[in-house]
């Protein structure tokens, strides 16, 4: 582990206010946030990105597909269980979560188009062919959807990378959803 999970009194005062907000809103301070709290700006940036993602035109299912596709592709041991818990809390069908966790196609063709497009964005670092964009739009998505995928990607890159570097311990609340990347 390269970073420590800080206790609230070890964090800068600006971060403490944000951690109090998390405690109030979700009833806990996830370990990821406690690690990020060493930098109030990084914590605020992540929390802002998360809030903005929840304000996109994406449905709960679509947010879950974008989040988990990125988390799984990046093999984030922390974010996959955390977002499984988030998906459950949002009422997302568990079949969707399981398919995403297992890297299997989604039954819903629109959601599968989102999964495939998100994978292309991650794997190709944004270099997506016009034909792939056209396929994505033909599935019912828009230019806004493309930019919203970019927003999710910014959020998840921040958390996935920190969790890789820090080997963030899984919170008890997320432990029932522990996950590891399938062997190729």
N, CA and C atoms as a LAMMPS dump frame, in Angstrom:
ITEM: TIMESTEP
0
ITEM: NUMBER OF ATOMS
552
ITEM: BOX BOUNDS ff ff ff
-5.0000000000000000e+02 5.0000000000000000e+02
-5.0000000000000000e+02 5.0000000000000000e+02
-5.0000000000000000e+02 5.0000000000000000e+02
ITEM: ATOMS id mol type element x y z
1 1 1 N 0.853 -1.171 0
2 1 2 C 0 0 0
3 1 3 C 0.897 1.23 0
4 2 1 N 0.634 2.144 -0.92
5 2 2 C 1.466 3.345 -1.033
6 2 3 C 0.853 4.554 -0.339
7 3 1 N -0.41 4.495 -0.038
8 3 2 C -1.088 5.583 0.67
9 3 3 C -1.788 5.009 1.887
10 4 1 N -1.956 5.838 2.878
11 4 2 C -2.638 5.4 4.091
12 4 3 C -4.083 5.869 4.094
13 5 1 N -4.945 5.062 4.704
14 5 2 C -6.31 5.503 4.971
15 5 3 C -6.193 6.437 6.176
16 6 1 N -6.512 7.687 5.956
17 6 2 C -6.37 8.68 7.011
18 6 3 C -7.593 8.698 7.915
19 7 1 N -7.342 8.907 9.202
20 7 2 C -8.467 9.16 10.104
21 7 3 C -8.92 10.592 9.846
22 8 1 N -10.129 10.882 10.238
23 8 2 C -10.668 12.208 9.961
24 8 3 C -9.774 13.309 10.517
25 9 1 N -9.227 13.131 11.705
26 9 2 C -8.415 14.183 12.309
27 9 3 C -7.037 14.33 11.652
28 10 1 N -6.665 13.398 10.786
29 10 2 C -5.401 13.502 10.059
30 10 3 C -5.551 14.251 8.735
31 11 1 N -6.772 14.505 8.32
32 11 2 C -7.01 15.128 7.022
33 11 3 C -7.053 16.647 7.149
34 12 1 N -6.742 17.343 6.059
35 12 2 C -6.874 18.799 6.075
36 12 3 C -8.313 19.211 6.395
37 13 1 N -8.465 20.36 6.998
38 13 2 C -9.789 20.843 7.419
39 13 3 C -10.783 20.892 6.254
40 14 1 N -10.323 21.305 5.064
41 14 2 C -11.217 21.35 3.892
42 14 3 C -11.76 19.96 3.566
43 15 1 N -10.924 18.957 3.735
44 15 2 C -11.364 17.586 3.473
45 15 3 C -12.337 17.101 4.535
46 16 1 N -12.12 17.501 5.769
47 16 2 C -12.993 17.073 6.857
48 16 3 C -14.438 17.48 6.595
49 17 1 N -14.629 18.67 6.058
50 17 2 C -15.984 19.138 5.725
51 17 3 C -16.614 18.214 4.683
52 18 1 N -15.846 17.829 3.681
53 18 2 C -16.347 16.942 2.629
54 18 3 C -16.619 15.541 3.165
55 19 1 N -15.755 15.064 4.044
56 19 2 C -15.963 13.735 4.639
57 19 3 C -17.213 13.734 5.517
58 20 1 N -17.453 14.84 6.222
59 20 2 C -18.686 14.967 7.019
60 20 3 C -19.914 14.9 6.113
61 21 1 N -19.815 15.529 4.954
62 21 2 C -20.907 15.505 3.979
63 21 3 C -21.172 14.076 3.509
64 22 1 N -20.107 13.333 3.217
65 22 2 C -20.256 11.926 2.822
66 22 3 C -20.916 11.117 3.93
67 23 1 N -20.429 11.283 5.148
68 23 2 C -20.986 10.558 6.291
69 23 3 C -22.488 10.825 6.411
70 24 1 N -22.858 12.072 6.256
71 24 2 C -24.272 12.458 6.36
72 24 3 C -25.092 11.875 5.203
73 25 1 N -24.552 11.949 3.989
74 25 2 C -25.306 11.537 2.797
75 25 3 C -25.403 10.03 2.611
76 26 1 N -24.314 9.302 2.9
77 26 2 C -24.346 7.857 2.634
78 26 3 C -24.125 7.011 3.876
79 27 1 N -23.921 7.663 5.011
80 27 2 C -23.795 6.93 6.267
81 27 3 C -22.433 6.327 6.524
82 28 1 N -21.448 6.679 5.712
83 28 2 C -20.093 6.162 5.897
84 28 3 C -19.114 7.024 5.123
85 29 1 N -17.84 6.86 5.434
86 29 2 C -16.767 7.458 4.648
87 29 3 C -15.996 6.288 4.036
88 30 1 N -16.221 6.02 2.76
89 30 2 C -15.506 4.917 2.124
90 30 3 C -13.987 5.117 2.193
91 31 1 N -13.265 4.022 2.286
92 31 2 C -11.81 4.083 2.367
93 31 3 C -11.195 4.858 1.207
94 32 1 N -11.749 4.708 0.025
95 32 2 C -11.239 5.452 -1.13
96 32 3 C -11.264 6.947 -0.85
97 33 1 N -12.364 7.443 -0.336
98 33 2 C -12.488 8.871 -0.049
99 33 3 C -11.521 9.297 1.061
100 34 1 N -11.344 8.422 2.051
101 34 2 C -10.411 8.734 3.137
102 34 3 C -8.988 8.857 2.607
103 35 1 N -8.63 8.036 1.635
104 35 2 C -7.295 8.131 1.041
105 35 3 C -7.16 9.387 0.189
106 36 1 N -8.194 9.682 -0.559
107 36 2 C -8.19 10.853 -1.433
108 36 3 C -8.179 12.15 -0.622
109 37 1 N -8.631 12.09 0.62
110 37 2 C -8.779 13.28 1.468
111 37 3 C -7.462 13.957 1.803
112 38 1 N -6.332 13.305 1.523
113 38 2 C -5.043 13.958 1.747
114 38 3 C -4.96 15.242 0.913
115 39 1 N -5.692 15.282 -0.19
116 39 2 C -5.777 16.481 -1.038
117 39 3 C -7.231 16.931 -1.094
118 40 1 N -7.565 18.032 -0.436
119 40 2 C -8.95 18.515 -0.493
120 40 3 C -9.419 18.759 -1.929
121 41 1 N -8.517 19.214 -2.783
122 41 2 C -8.906 19.496 -4.17
123 41 3 C -9.212 18.2 -4.921
124 42 1 N -8.414 17.165 -4.703
125 42 2 C -8.68 15.878 -5.354
126 42 3 C -9.993 15.287 -4.854
127 43 1 N -10.224 15.359 -3.541
128 43 2 C -11.476 14.845 -2.979
129 43 3 C -12.661 15.618 -3.527
130 44 1 N -12.561 16.93 -3.525
131 44 2 C -13.66 17.756 -4.052
132 44 3 C -13.86 17.49 -5.543
133 45 1 N -12.758 17.348 -6.268
134 45 2 C -12.855 17.06 -7.7
135 45 3 C -13.583 15.758 -7.957
136 46 1 N -13.226 14.713 -7.231
137 46 2 C -13.881 13.424 -7.416
138 46 3 C -15.362 13.504 -7.048
139 47 1 N -15.652 14.119 -5.909
140 47 2 C -17.046 14.218 -5.468
141 47 3 C -17.871 15.038 -6.458
142 48 1 N -17.265 16.079 -7.026
143 48 2 C -17.949 16.889 -8.031
144 48 3 C -18.203 16.067 -9.287
145 49 1 N -17.187 15.338 -9.743
146 49 2 C -17.377 14.485 -10.923
147 49 3 C -18.495 13.469 -10.68
148 50 1 N -18.494 12.862 -9.495
149 50 2 C -19.543 11.882 -9.191
150 50 3 C -20.922 12.541 -9.255
151 51 1 N -21.059 13.689 -8.646
152 51 2 C -22.353 14.389 -8.675
153 51 3 C -22.756 14.713 -10.108
154 52 1 N -21.819 15.182 -10.906
155 52 2 C -22.119 15.516 -12.298
156 52 3 C -22.539 14.285 -13.094
157 53 1 N -21.897 13.145 -12.836
158 53 2 C -22.296 11.91 -13.527
159 53 3 C -23.744 11.571 -13.191
160 54 1 N -24.127 11.745 -11.932
161 54 2 C -25.513 11.422 -11.552
162 54 3 C -26.518 12.399 -12.157
163 55 1 N -26.041 13.523 -12.672
164 55 2 C -26.918 14.516 -13.294
165 55 3 C -26.953 14.404 -14.817
166 56 1 N -26.25 13.416 -15.378
167 56 2 C -26.275 13.225 -16.831
168 56 3 C -27.649 12.711 -17.256
169 57 1 N -27.815 12.546 -18.55
170 57 2 C -29.064 11.994 -19.083
171 57 3 C -29.125 10.478 -18.933
172 58 1 N -28.057 9.862 -18.439
173 58 2 C -28.04 8.418 -18.276
174 58 3 C -29.02 7.963 -17.202
175 59 1 N -29.649 6.824 -17.455
176 59 2 C -30.487 6.167 -16.448
177 59 3 C -29.563 5.496 -15.427
178 60 1 N -30.135 4.989 -14.36
179 60 2 C -29.338 4.261 -13.364
180 60 3 C -28.627 3.077 -14.015
181 61 1 N -29.316 2.386 -14.903
182 61 2 C -28.711 1.236 -15.588
183 61 3 C -27.557 1.683 -16.477
184 62 1 N -27.76 2.774 -17.208
185 62 2 C -26.722 3.257 -18.108
186 62 3 C -25.497 3.763 -17.329
187 63 1 N -25.734 4.47 -16.219
188 63 2 C -24.603 4.881 -15.381
189 63 3 C -23.83 3.662 -14.904
190 64 1 N -24.556 2.657 -14.461
191 64 2 C -23.919 1.438 -13.974
192 64 3 C -23.097 0.784 -15.072
193 65 1 N -23.646 0.73 -16.276
194 65 2 C -22.908 0.127 -17.39
195 65 3 C -21.618 0.899 -17.647
196 66 1 N -21.701 2.21 -17.698
197 66 2 C -20.495 3.003 -17.958
198 66 3 C -19.491 2.847 -16.814
199 67 1 N -19.958 3.022 -15.571
200 67 2 C -19.065 2.882 -14.419
201 67 3 C -18.38 1.518 -14.391
202 68 1 N -19.206 0.47 -14.443
203 68 2 C -18.644 -0.872 -14.258
204 68 3 C -17.825 -1.348 -15.45
205 69 1 N -18.184 -0.929 -16.641
206 69 2 C -17.371 -1.301 -17.804
207 69 3 C -15.958 -0.777 -17.628
208 70 1 N -15.849 0.469 -17.187
209 70 2 C -14.532 1.067 -16.964
210 70 3 C -13.841 0.398 -15.785
211 71 1 N -14.57 0.222 -14.686
212 71 2 C -13.979 -0.418 -13.499
213 71 3 C -13.427 -1.804 -13.817
214 72 1 N -14.212 -2.595 -14.541
215 72 2 C -13.801 -3.963 -14.876
216 72 3 C -12.63 -3.941 -15.855
217 73 1 N -12.703 -3.096 -16.863
218 73 2 C -11.607 -3.013 -17.832
219 73 3 C -10.308 -2.594 -17.152
220 74 1 N -10.409 -1.686 -16.191
221 74 2 C -9.231 -1.253 -15.432
222 74 3 C -8.876 -2.21 -14.294
223 75 1 N -9.67 -3.26 -14.114
224 75 2 C -9.439 -4.265 -13.062
225 75 3 C -9.336 -3.623 -11.682
226 76 1 N -10.281 -2.75 -11.367
227 76 2 C -10.259 -2.061 -10.077
228 76 3 C -10.915 -2.922 -9.004
229 77 1 N -10.072 -3.49 -8.148
230 77 2 C -10.52 -4.387 -7.078
231 77 3 C -11.469 -3.687 -6.103
232 78 1 N -11.392 -2.374 -6.005
233 78 2 C -12.207 -1.612 -5.06
234 78 3 C -13.497 -1.1 -5.707
235 79 1 N -13.382 -0.513 -6.888
236 79 2 C -14.548 0.134 -7.504
237 79 3 C -15.609 -0.853 -7.988
238 80 1 N -15.203 -2.031 -8.443
239 80 2 C -16.22 -2.991 -8.89
240 80 3 C -17.153 -3.36 -7.73
241 81 1 N -16.634 -3.754 -6.561
242 81 2 C -17.555 -4.038 -5.453
243 81 3 C -18.331 -2.801 -4.996
244 82 1 N -17.653 -1.653 -4.952
245 82 2 C -18.337 -0.435 -4.502
246 82 3 C -19.493 -0.088 -5.43
247 83 1 N -19.265 -0.169 -6.741
248 83 2 C -20.335 0.172 -7.675
249 83 3 C -21.377 -0.937 -7.808
250 84 1 N -21.046 -2.139 -7.409
251 84 2 C -22.078 -3.174 -7.313
252 84 3 C -23.046 -2.788 -6.205
253 85 1 N -22.509 -2.338 -5.077
254 85 2 C -23.363 -1.877 -3.973
255 85 3 C -24.179 -0.652 -4.392
256 86 1 N -23.541 0.272 -5.109
257 86 2 C -24.254 1.464 -5.596
258 86 3 C -25.387 1.046 -6.531
259 87 1 N -25.102 0.133 -7.45
260 87 2 C -26.13 -0.336 -8.397
261 87 3 C -27.304 -0.966 -7.651
262 88 1 N -26.99 -1.776 -6.655
263 88 2 C -28.065 -2.38 -5.856
264 88 3 C -28.912 -1.3 -5.201
265 89 1 N -28.262 -0.277 -4.669
266 89 2 C -28.972 0.816 -4.024
267 89 3 C -29.829 1.619 -4.988
268 90 1 N -29.442 1.636 -6.262
269 90 2 C -30.213 2.357 -7.283
270 90 3 C -31.284 1.466 -7.909
271 91 1 N -31.363 0.208 -7.487
272 91 2 C -32.376 -0.696 -8.023
273 91 3 C -32.048 -1.29 -9.379
274 92 1 N -30.769 -1.294 -9.755
275 92 2 C -30.356 -1.877 -11.032
276 92 3 C -30.485 -3.393 -10.943
277 93 1 N -31.042 -3.988 -11.982
278 93 2 C -31.217 -5.437 -12.048
279 93 3 C -29.881 -6.136 -11.812
280 94 1 N -29.873 -7.11 -10.934
281 94 2 C -28.637 -7.824 -10.6
282 94 3 C -28.06 -8.584 -11.79
283 95 1 N -28.904 -8.945 -12.755
284 95 2 C -28.389 -9.61 -13.958
285 95 3 C -27.451 -8.678 -14.729
286 96 1 N -27.759 -7.378 -14.73
287 96 2 C -26.891 -6.398 -15.389
288 96 3 C -25.556 -6.344 -14.653
289 97 1 N -25.611 -6.227 -13.34
290 97 2 C -24.375 -6.17 -12.557
291 97 3 C -23.524 -7.417 -12.759
292 98 1 N -24.15 -8.57 -12.741
293 98 2 C -23.388 -9.817 -12.895
294 98 3 C -22.765 -9.92 -14.277
295 99 1 N -23.497 -9.541 -15.305
296 99 2 C -22.934 -9.58 -16.663
297 99 3 C -21.733 -8.647 -16.77
298 100 1 N -21.841 -7.46 -16.193
299 100 2 C -20.732 -6.512 -16.238
300 100 3 C -19.524 -7.044 -15.475
301 101 1 N -19.763 -7.581 -14.3
302 101 2 C -18.675 -8.126 -13.475
303 101 3 C -17.991 -9.303 -14.165
304 102 1 N -18.771 -10.065 -14.949
305 102 2 C -18.25 -11.262 -15.62
306 102 3 C -17.815 -11.004 -17.061
307 103 1 N -17.923 -9.741 -17.485
308 103 2 C -17.532 -9.354 -18.84
309 103 3 C -18.276 -10.136 -19.921
310 104 1 N -19.561 -10.336 -19.693
311 104 2 C -20.392 -11.026 -20.678
312 104 3 C -21.371 -10.021 -21.278
313 105 1 N -21.806 -10.254 -22.51
314 105 2 C -22.721 -9.317 -23.159
315 105 3 C -24.012 -9.125 -22.354
316 106 1 N -24.538 -7.914 -22.43
317 106 2 C -25.793 -7.593 -21.756
318 106 3 C -26.959 -7.977 -22.646
319 107 1 N -28.028 -8.444 -22.046
320 107 2 C -29.215 -8.871 -22.801
321 107 3 C -29.874 -7.699 -23.516
322 108 1 N -29.869 -6.545 -22.898
323 108 2 C -30.477 -5.343 -23.48
324 108 3 C -29.522 -4.778 -24.537
325 109 1 N -29.978 -4.684 -25.788
326 109 2 C -29.088 -4.277 -26.885
327 109 3 C -28.598 -2.841 -26.742
328 110 1 N -29.41 -1.947 -26.202
329 110 2 C -28.967 -0.567 -26.011
330 110 3 C -27.868 -0.506 -24.944
331 111 1 N -28.064 -1.217 -23.847
332 111 2 C -27.039 -1.243 -22.807
333 111 3 C -25.759 -1.902 -23.303
334 112 1 N -25.891 -2.925 -24.114
335 112 2 C -24.715 -3.589 -24.681
336 112 3 C -23.967 -2.644 -25.622
337 113 1 N -24.705 -1.826 -26.365
338 113 2 C -24.057 -0.835 -27.232
339 113 3 C -23.266 0.168 -26.39
340 114 1 N -23.815 0.563 -25.252
341 114 2 C -23.107 1.46 -24.345
342 114 3 C -21.86 0.778 -23.782
343 115 1 N -21.979 -0.472 -23.416
344 115 2 C -20.823 -1.212 -22.892
345 115 3 C -19.723 -1.289 -23.941
346 116 1 N -20.099 -1.632 -25.163
347 116 2 C -19.109 -1.768 -26.237
348 116 3 C -18.447 -0.433 -26.564
349 117 1 N -19.245 0.637 -26.625
350 117 2 C -18.692 1.957 -26.921
351 117 3 C -17.745 2.407 -25.8
352 118 1 N -18.147 2.187 -24.565
353 118 2 C -17.305 2.559 -23.424
354 118 3 C -15.994 1.783 -23.468
355 119 1 N -16.055 0.492 -23.776
356 119 2 C -14.832 -0.301 -23.921
357 119 3 C -13.913 0.276 -25.002
358 120 1 N -14.514 0.664 -26.118
359 120 2 C -13.707 1.257 -27.185
360 120 3 C -13.041 2.546 -26.719
361 121 1 N -13.776 3.367 -25.986
362 121 2 C -13.215 4.623 -25.486
363 121 3 C -12.02 4.347 -24.566
364 122 1 N -12.168 3.367 -23.678
365 122 2 C -11.091 3.047 -22.74
366 122 3 C -9.905 2.427 -23.481
367 123 1 N -10.173 1.409 -24.243
368 123 2 C -9.093 0.66 -24.894
369 123 3 C -8.343 1.487 -25.933
370 124 1 N -9.074 2.375 -26.62
371 124 2 C -8.461 3.164 -27.691
372 124 3 C -8.129 4.585 -27.263
373 125 1 N -8.273 4.856 -25.965
374 125 2 C -7.959 6.173 -25.4
375 125 3 C -8.638 7.3 -26.168
376 126 1 N -9.904 7.068 -26.495
377 126 2 C -10.708 8.088 -27.156
378 126 3 C -10.663 8.057 -28.672
379 127 1 N -9.798 7.259 -29.235
380 127 2 C -9.718 7.159 -30.693
381 127 3 C -10.758 6.142 -31.164
382 128 1 N -11.952 6.638 -31.454
383 128 2 C -13.061 5.769 -31.852
384 128 3 C -13.438 6.12 -33.293
385 129 1 N -13.563 5.096 -34.125
386 129 2 C -13.908 5.295 -35.536
387 129 3 C -15.319 5.838 -35.692
388 130 1 N -15.53 6.561 -36.78
389 130 2 C -16.849 7.105 -37.097
390 130 3 C -17.89 5.989 -37.166
391 131 1 N -17.52 4.85 -37.71
392 131 2 C -18.462 3.727 -37.808
393 131 3 C -18.911 3.275 -36.416
394 132 1 N -17.995 3.294 -35.445
395 132 2 C -18.354 2.919 -34.079
396 132 3 C -19.255 3.971 -33.432
397 133 1 N -18.998 5.229 -33.714
398 133 2 C -19.867 6.302 -33.22
399 133 3 C -21.257 6.152 -33.839
400 134 1 N -21.313 5.881 -35.13
401 134 2 C -22.602 5.702 -35.818
402 134 3 C -23.377 4.524 -35.232
403 135 1 N -22.676 3.442 -34.926
404 135 2 C -23.319 2.274 -34.307
405 135 3 C -23.878 2.638 -32.945
406 136 1 N -23.115 3.386 -32.173
407 136 2 C -23.545 3.836 -30.846
408 136 3 C -24.796 4.707 -30.958
409 137 1 N -24.781 5.633 -31.888
410 137 2 C -25.94 6.515 -32.067
411 137 3 C -27.15 5.738 -32.595
412 138 1 N -26.923 4.761 -33.448
413 138 2 C -28.027 3.952 -33.98
414 138 3 C -28.721 3.169 -32.869
415 139 1 N -28.014 2.925 -31.781
416 139 2 C -28.595 2.201 -30.636
417 139 3 C -29.47 3.11 -29.78
418 140 1 N -29.495 4.406 -30.092
419 140 2 C -30.347 5.331 -29.357
420 140 3 C -29.599 6.355 -28.531
421 141 1 N -28.289 6.442 -28.709
422 141 2 C -27.498 7.413 -27.961
423 141 3 C -27.23 8.642 -28.817
424 142 1 N -26.708 9.681 -28.214
425 142 2 C -26.526 10.984 -28.854
426 142 3 C -25.107 11.508 -28.631
427 143 1 N -24.839 12.676 -29.192
428 143 2 C -23.559 13.336 -28.928
429 143 3 C -23.4 13.601 -27.428
430 144 1 N -24.493 13.944 -26.774
431 144 2 C -24.428 14.155 -25.326
432 144 3 C -23.996 12.863 -24.629
433 145 1 N -24.508 11.741 -25.081
434 145 2 C -24.13 10.456 -24.485
435 145 3 C -22.628 10.224 -24.605
436 146 1 N -22.064 10.608 -25.734
437 146 2 C -20.623 10.433 -25.945
438 146 3 C -19.853 11.269 -24.926
439 147 1 N -20.252 12.518 -24.756
440 147 2 C -19.539 13.367 -23.801
441 147 3 C -19.803 12.927 -22.368
442 148 1 N -20.977 12.358 -22.108
443 148 2 C -21.245 11.829 -20.77
444 148 3 C -20.383 10.6 -20.477
445 149 1 N -20.105 9.783 -21.484
446 149 2 C -19.172 8.665 -21.299
447 149 3 C -17.799 9.218 -20.926
448 150 1 N -17.396 10.307 -21.555
449 150 2 C -16.109 10.933 -21.216
450 150 3 C -16.088 11.409 -19.765
451 151 1 N -17.192 11.949 -19.291
452 151 2 C -17.286 12.392 -17.906
453 151 3 C -17.12 11.209 -16.953
454 152 1 N -17.814 10.121 -17.241
455 152 2 C -17.687 8.915 -16.41
456 152 3 C -16.252 8.4 -16.459
457 153 1 N -15.662 8.419 -17.626
458 153 2 C -14.286 7.954 -17.774
459 153 3 C -13.317 8.803 -16.943
460 154 1 N -13.523 10.105 -16.911
461 154 2 C -12.679 10.971 -16.082
462 154 3 C -12.825 10.6 -14.606
463 155 1 N -14.057 10.416 -14.176
464 155 2 C -14.306 10.057 -12.775
465 155 3 C -13.659 8.72 -12.437
466 156 1 N -13.898 7.726 -13.249
467 156 2 C -13.423 6.38 -12.936
468 156 3 C -11.911 6.245 -13.101
469 157 1 N -11.315 6.975 -14.014
470 157 2 C -9.863 6.926 -14.13
471 157 3 C -9.235 7.423 -12.838
472 158 1 N -9.777 8.486 -12.303
473 158 2 C -9.263 9.035 -11.048
474 158 3 C -9.338 7.999 -9.928
475 159 1 N -10.486 7.372 -9.767
476 159 2 C -10.634 6.41 -8.662
477 159 3 C -9.901 5.107 -8.942
478 160 1 N -9.998 4.595 -10.15
479 160 2 C -9.333 3.327 -10.459
480 160 3 C -7.827 3.435 -10.273
481 161 1 N -7.241 4.512 -10.755
482 161 2 C -5.794 4.667 -10.65
483 161 3 C -5.349 4.819 -9.197
484 162 1 N -6.078 5.607 -8.419
485 162 2 C -5.708 5.752 -7.01
486 162 3 C -5.812 4.401 -6.3
487 163 1 N -6.879 3.667 -6.578
488 163 2 C -7.058 2.37 -5.919
489 163 3 C -5.981 1.375 -6.319
490 164 1 N -5.497 1.455 -7.545
491 164 2 C -4.38 0.601 -7.952
492 164 3 C -3.121 0.958 -7.166
493 165 1 N -2.811 2.233 -7.12
494 165 2 C -1.597 2.679 -6.429
495 165 3 C -1.669 2.395 -4.932
496 166 1 N -2.843 2.605 -4.353
497 166 2 C -2.986 2.537 -2.901
498 166 3 C -3.384 1.16 -2.391
499 167 1 N -3.821 0.285 -3.299
500 167 2 C -4.357 -1.011 -2.88
501 167 3 C -5.401 -0.796 -1.78
502 168 1 N -6.341 0.078 -2.08
503 168 2 C -7.355 0.504 -1.116
504 168 3 C -8.072 -0.694 -0.498
505 169 1 N -8.109 -0.749 0.827
506 169 2 C -8.846 -1.845 1.476
507 169 3 C -10.353 -1.722 1.206
508 170 1 N -10.974 -2.858 0.936
509 170 2 C -12.416 -2.895 0.687
510 170 3 C -13.148 -2.608 1.994
511 171 1 N -14.104 -1.706 1.936
512 171 2 C -14.929 -1.408 3.112
513 171 3 C -15.842 -2.591 3.413
514 172 1 N -16.2 -2.75 4.687
515 172 2 C -17.099 -3.833 5.094
516 172 3 C -18.394 -3.813 4.294
517 173 1 N -18.893 -2.616 3.987
518 173 2 C -20.159 -2.497 3.244
519 173 3 C -20.055 -3.073 1.831
520 174 1 N -18.857 -3.087 1.271
521 174 2 C -18.66 -3.57 -0.098
522 174 3 C -18.106 -4.996 -0.149
523 175 1 N -17.66 -5.506 0.994
524 175 2 C -17.027 -6.829 1.046
525 175 3 C -17.878 -7.953 0.462
526 176 1 N -19.224 -7.938 0.647
527 176 2 C -20.011 -9.028 0.05
528 176 3 C -19.94 -9.064 -1.479
529 177 1 N -19.448 -7.985 -2.086
530 177 2 C -19.39 -7.896 -3.545
531 177 3 C -17.948 -7.97 -4.058
532 178 1 N -17.049 -8.521 -3.242
533 178 2 C -15.646 -8.625 -3.628
534 178 3 C -15.533 -9.214 -5.029
535 179 1 N -14.51 -8.791 -5.739
536 179 2 C -14.369 -9.15 -7.152
537 179 3 C -12.901 -9.153 -7.533
538 180 1 N -12.564 -10.003 -8.484
539 180 2 C -11.25 -9.916 -9.122
540 180 3 C -11.426 -10.236 -10.589
541 181 1 N -10.549 -9.676 -11.394
542 181 2 C -10.601 -9.807 -12.854
543 181 3 C -10.404 -11.269 -13.256
544 182 1 N -11.224 -11.711 -14.212
545 182 2 C -11.083 -13.067 -14.747
546 182 3 C -9.745 -13.211 -15.433
547 183 1 N -9.189 -14.391 -15.348
548 183 2 C -7.96 -14.696 -16.091
549 183 3 C -8.281 -14.729 -17.562
550 184 1 N -7.401 -14.172 -18.379
551 184 2 C -7.623 -14.145 -19.834
552 184 3 C -7.242 -15.436 -20.477
